[in-house]
Amino acid sequence: MIRFTQRHIIFAAVALAALLDFSANWLAAHALLTIGPFLIPAGTFLFALAFTTYDFLRRQAGLRPTLAAIVLGFAVSVLYSVVWGGGTGRVALAGIVALACSSTTDLLTQSVTLRWRIWQYVGASNAVSLLVDTVVFTTIAFAAFPLEVRLHIVEGQYLAKIAMTIVSIPLVYAARAWAERQATAPAGAAA
């Protein structure tokens, strides 16, 4: 059986975060969901998972791999917008600007919360950074919509991101435990 090293796990997490960022931006440019009274860009759920992946990376491997994931996700999103138009221009631009603002906010928040319990660390950093993302994205992407509609989008998008964060916290614990088992397993041992 293959034994994964810490380096393999970090590389996979960086790639996953970038893929989630790209997928979230693509979905946001192509679909707006109605869930109850809320309007939610389709990429909202994946974007929250990307930020939880950043939290895992920062806690597990430090700042450099986290920055690598953010830069890679940003670069792929910009490339998609430039080469293929990124869906609607304003939505693509909103996704890129919001990603830059919220990723920076996430890194700054993580600096304060890094030593907290995992659920507090992930919850607090996501609550702050995803609020920034939601407000920036909605303000730019849906600027032409009436204020009441934009507020419904902000409410729904933020609630969906927080719900996804809560659901994903056990995944951080599981991924961390799995990574620690992999790091301590003798060579040739089953995963």
Buried (B, 14 or more C-beta within 10 A) or exposed (E): EEBBEEEEBBBBBBBBBBBBBBBBBBBBBBEBBEEEEBBBBBBBBBBBBBBBBBBBBBBBBEEEBBBBBBEBBBEBBBEBBEEEEBBEEBBBBBBBBBBBBBBEBBBEBBEEBBEBEBBEBBBBBBBBBBBBBBBBBBBBBBEEBEEEEBEBBBBBBBBBBBEBBBEBBEBBEEBBEEBEEBEEBEEEEEE
